[in-house]
Amino acid sequence: MKKQNFKINFTKFPKAEKGFTHIPNKLFDALIKTKLSIDARAVFGGIMGRVYGERKERVLITIDEFYKESGINKPNILRAIKRLQKLNMIGVFLSKNNDYELFSIQQNYKLWNQLPGKYKPINGEYKE
C-alpha cells in the first residue's frame, strides 16, 4: 500500500474569533465513547454548543430552533431529547407556564448512563 503524506496547513483553518466556543476536551472524549443515534448526537451537539457558547448553565432552545438548525423532524428531536435525559447527559427544565424548555449539559460525564447492550468501556472504566 502506498504511503500517503498528509500535511496540515493550520494557516488555512478558520480563525478563532467571533463565534468561537471553548468546550472541554474531556467532554469530547466522553462523547466519542458514547453510543448515540445521529439525531441524539446532533441534539446534544446543539445544546453543548449553546451552553458553552453562551457560557450559561441553562439555555433556552425551542423545538422549532432544533428543527431549523438541524433539519431533524420534530418527533425525532423529542425522542432524542428523551434518550439524552435517560442517559443523564442533559437536564431539561420547563418554564413555570410550560411554554418553553431550558436545557443544560451534565458536565460530569462519569454520571452519564449507558443503556444495556450498548457500548461498555474497556475494563469497565473510562481512562482519564
Salt bridges, closest charged atoms under 4 A:
GLU54 OE2 - ARG50 NE 3.05
GLU54 OE1 - LYS56 NZ 3.96
ASP64 OD1 - LYS74 NZ 2.50
GLU65 OE2 - ARG50 NH2 3.38
GLU69 OE2 - ARG50 NH1 3.31
GLU128 OE1 - LYS26 NZ 2.89
GLU128 OE2 - LYS110 NZ 3.12
